[in-house]
Amino acid sequence: HWDVIEGQGSLFHASFAGVSLGLLHGAQADALVLCHEPTRSHMRGLPDYGLPSLQACMEANLAAGRLTNPKVRFVGVAVNTSQMEPSSVEAYLRRVERELELPTVDPFAEGVAPLVDRL
């Protein structure tokens, strides 16, 4: 069986990094889903803190996660496309999927089956 542990925040958010790291270490995750909102230009509530690239975010989470589970891996990307132009959503999701070589979905619009299939 799989335990799903949802954590809000980011290793890159000055206000929540400690909590995010604690969740990552305490959960000893086997599988991670990268969550992203592409229309956001900075960390919520911190306009002076820009967003890292998706690749940098993945690398930081894997490096931290491997301290408690050396086999941790990403199984996909969940994207909040609610603020995007509808005509650009599909191309964006496919581009991220190609770049990161991971299934990429908007879970509210299309579900999470491609992510679950990777577990």
C-alpha positions as CSV (number, residue, x, y, z in Angstrom):
1,H,0.0,0.0,0.0
2,W,1.0,3.6,-0.4
3,D,0.8,6.3,2.3
4,V,0.2,9.8,0.7
5,I,1.7,12.7,2.6
6,E,0.8,16.1,1.4
7,G,2.9,19.0,2.3
8,Q,2.5,22.6,1.3
9,G,5.5,24.8,1.0
10,S,8.9,24.4,-0.6
11,L,12.5,23.9,0.3
12,F,13.0,27.2,-1.4
13,H,10.4,29.2,0.6
14,A,12.0,31.2,3.4
15,S,9.0,30.8,5.6
16,F,8.3,27.1,5.1
17,A,11.6,25.4,4.2
18,G,12.1,23.9,7.6
19,V,8.6,22.4,7.7
20,S,9.0,21.1,4.2
21,L,12.3,19.5,5.0
22,G,10.9,17.9,8.2
23,L,8.1,16.4,6.2
24,L,10.5,15.1,3.5
25,H,12.8,13.5,6.1
26,G,10.2,12.2,8.4
27,A,8.2,10.6,5.7
28,Q,11.2,8.9,4.2
29,A,9.4,9.1,0.9
30,D,9.7,6.5,-1.8
31,A,8.0,8.6,-4.5
32,L,7.6,12.3,-5.0
33,V,5.3,14.4,-7.1
34,L,6.6,17.8,-8.1
35,C,3.8,20.4,-7.8
36,H,4.1,23.6,-9.8
37,E,2.0,26.7,-10.7
38,P,3.6,28.1,-13.8
39,T,1.9,31.6,-13.6
40,R,3.5,32.3,-10.3
41,S,6.6,34.6,-10.6
42,H,7.7,34.5,-6.9
43,M,7.2,32.6,-3.7
44,R,3.7,33.3,-2.2
45,G,4.0,36.2,0.2
46,L,7.7,36.8,-0.7
47,P,7.9,39.0,-3.8
48,D,11.7,39.2,-3.5
49,Y,12.1,35.4,-3.7
50,G,11.9,34.1,-7.3
51,L,11.0,30.5,-8.2
52,P,13.7,28.0,-8.9
53,S,13.7,26.1,-12.1
54,L,11.7,22.8,-12.0
55,Q,15.0,20.9,-12.5
56,A,16.7,22.8,-9.5
57,C,13.6,22.1,-7.4
58,M,13.8,18.4,-8.2
59,E,17.5,18.2,-7.6
60,A,17.2,19.8,-4.2
61,N,14.3,17.6,-3.1
62,L,16.1,14.5,-4.2
63,A,19.3,15.5,-2.5
64,A,17.4,16.2,0.8
65,G,15.2,13.1,0.4
66,R,18.1,10.8,-0.1
67,L,19.4,11.6,3.3
68,T,16.7,9.4,4.8
69,N,15.8,7.2,1.8
70,P,18.5,6.7,-0.8
71,K,16.0,5.2,-3.3
72,V,13.6,8.2,-3.4
73,R,12.5,9.2,-6.9
74,F,10.1,11.5,-8.7
75,V,7.1,9.8,-10.3
76,G,5.6,12.8,-12.0
77,V,4.7,16.5,-12.1
78,A,1.3,18.0,-11.0
79,V,0.7,21.4,-12.5
80,N,-2.0,23.9,-11.5
81,T,-3.0,25.4,-14.9
82,S,-6.1,27.2,-13.6
83,Q,-4.6,30.7,-14.3
84,M,-3.1,29.7,-17.7
85,E,-4.7,30.5,-21.1
86,P,-6.6,27.3,-22.0
87,S,-5.1,27.2,-25.4
88,S,-1.5,27.0,-24.0
89,V,-2.1,24.3,-21.3
90,E,-1.6,21.1,-23.4
91,A,1.6,22.4,-25.0
92,Y,3.0,23.5,-21.6
93,L,2.3,20.1,-20.0
94,R,3.8,18.2,-22.9
95,R,6.9,20.5,-22.9
96,V,7.5,19.8,-19.1
97,E,6.9,16.1,-19.7
98,R,9.6,16.1,-22.4
99,E,12.1,18.2,-20.4
100,L,11.8,16.3,-17.2
101,E,11.0,12.9,-18.7
102,L,8.1,12.4,-16.2
103,P,4.3,12.2,-16.7
104,T,2.9,15.7,-16.3
105,V,-0.7,16.4,-15.6
106,D,-3.1,19.0,-14.2
107,P,-4.7,16.7,-11.5
108,F,-7.9,18.7,-11.3
109,A,-8.5,18.8,-15.1
110,E,-7.3,15.3,-16.1
111,G,-6.8,13.2,-13.0
112,V,-3.6,11.5,-11.7
113,A,-3.7,8.1,-13.4
114,P,-0.3,8.7,-15.2
115,L,1.3,9.4,-11.8
116,V,-0.3,6.5,-10.0
117,D,0.9,4.2,-12.8
118,R,4.5,5.1,-11.9
119,L,4.1,3.9,-8.3
